[in-house]
Amino acid sequence: MKASVCGRQNGLGRLNVLLFALLALFLFPGVISTSAQSTGGRIRGTVTDPSGGAITGAKVTLTNEATNIAREVQTGTNGEYLFLEVPVGSYEIDVTQQSFKKYVHKGLALDLNAVVAWMSCCSSALPRKQSKLPAHRRLWTPRRRSWAQ
């Protein structure tokens, strides 16, 4: 008979401990925290051409100006990019894409838990078509609607 009484007390003891733990969890949720704390921020942005159209597949390089540590991403179909968990500091953003001039911005400051949104506009690097005629021979003639030679 003593064995069953001891067994019953053990079961009640475990139940009491479980109830106490659940009560503590609900009354003091801040004491038991499992979430990790952030050590940096985020930098997000959109890369567009001068007309506002999204530039897909552009290479965006983020460089810490103090340590020269760089990270790279490519823009998505809507021209957007995102750098997560970026350490606090000052950064340089470089955007490169074929047929566009390289875009550089220095001194972008990032604080703890901050989200910095940055819009980059790339201008075309393609040269304008040049006439093969010397400048003094290029005259527009409205009657013929062509270049005079």
C-alpha positions in Angstrom: 0.0 0.0 0.0 2.9 2.4 0.7 4.1 1.9 -2.9 0.9 3.1 -4.4 0.8 6.1 -2.1 4.3 7.0 -3.1 3.5 6.6 -6.8 0.5 8.8 -6.4 2.5 11.5 -4.7 5.2 11.3 -7.5 2.5 11.8 -10.1 1.0 14.8 -8.3 4.4 16.3 -7.8 5.1 16.2 -11.5 1.7 17.6 -12.3 2.4 20.5 -9.8 5.7 21.3 -11.4 4.2 21.3 -14.9 1.3 23.6 -13.8 3.8 25.9 -12.1 6.0 26.1 -15.2 3.0 26.8 -17.5 1.7 29.5 -15.1 5.2 31.1 -15.0 5.4 31.0 -18.8 2.0 32.9 -19.1 2.6 35.3 -16.3 6.2 36.2 -17.2 6.7 35.8 -20.9 9.5 38.3 -21.0 11.6 36.3 -18.6 11.8 33.3 -20.9 12.7 34.7 -24.3 13.9 32.6 -27.2 14.1 35.3 -29.8 17.6 36.4 -31.0 18.6 40.0 -30.8 19.6 41.9 -33.9 23.1 43.3 -34.3 22.5 45.4 -37.3 19.9 46.7 -39.7 18.6 46.3 -43.3 19.3 48.1 -46.5 16.7 47.8 -49.3 16.2 49.6 -52.5 15.1 49.7 -56.1 17.3 50.3 -59.2 15.6 52.1 -62.0 16.5 53.8 -65.3 15.9 57.5 -65.9 12.4 56.9 -67.1 11.5 55.0 -63.8 11.6 51.5 -65.3 13.0 48.7 -63.2 16.4 47.4 -64.0 16.4 43.6 -63.6 19.6 41.7 -62.9 21.8 44.6 -61.9 24.6 43.8 -59.5 24.4 45.8 -56.2 27.5 45.8 -54.1 27.4 47.0 -50.5 30.8 47.9 -49.0 31.5 48.8 -45.3 33.6 51.9 -45.6 35.5 51.2 -42.3 36.3 47.5 -43.0 36.0 47.2 -46.8 33.9 44.1 -46.4 31.6 43.8 -49.4 28.4 41.9 -50.1 26.6 41.5 -53.4 23.1 40.8 -54.6 21.3 41.1 -57.9 18.1 43.0 -58.4 14.9 41.0 -59.0 12.3 41.4 -61.8 11.0 44.6 -60.2 14.4 46.1 -59.7 14.4 45.6 -55.9 17.3 44.4 -53.7 17.6 43.6 -50.0 20.6 43.2 -47.6 19.6 41.6 -44.3 21.5 41.8 -41.0 23.9 44.5 -42.1 26.2 45.6 -39.2 26.0 49.2 -38.0 28.2 51.5 -39.9 28.7 53.7 -43.0 28.4 52.0 -46.4 29.0 52.6 -50.1 26.5 51.2 -52.6 27.7 50.4 -56.2 25.2 49.4 -58.9 26.5 48.0 -62.2 24.6 46.7 -65.2 25.6 46.2 -68.8 24.6 49.2 -71.0 24.3 51.5 -68.0 26.8 53.8 -66.2 28.1 52.6 -62.9 26.2 54.2 -60.0 28.1 54.9 -56.7 26.8 56.4 -53.5 29.1 56.8 -50.5 28.3 57.6 -46.8 25.1 55.7 -46.4 24.7 55.5 -42.6 23.0 52.5 -41.0 22.0 52.4 -37.3 20.9 49.4 -35.1 17.6 47.9 -36.2 17.2 50.6 -38.9 15.8 49.9 -42.3 17.3 52.2 -44.9 15.4 52.4 -48.2 17.5 53.6 -51.1 16.5 54.3 -54.7 19.3 54.1 -57.3 18.8 55.6 -60.8 21.2 54.4 -63.5 21.7 56.4 -66.7 22.4 54.9 -70.0 26.1 54.3 -70.9 25.4 53.8 -74.6 26.8 56.6 -76.7 24.6 58.4 -79.0 24.9 57.6 -82.7 27.4 59.9 -84.2 27.2 61.0 -87.8 30.2 60.1 -89.9 30.1 63.5 -91.6 32.2 66.3 -90.2 30.2 68.8 -88.2 30.4 71.6 -90.8 28.7 69.2 -93.4 25.8 68.1 -91.2 22.9 70.3 -92.0 19.3 69.4 -91.7 17.3 70.2 -94.7 13.5 70.3 -94.0 12.5 70.0 -97.6 14.3 66.6 -98.1 13.9 65.6 -94.5 17.4 64.1 -94.5 20.8 65.2 -93.7 22.5 67.2 -96.4 25.9 66.0 -97.6 
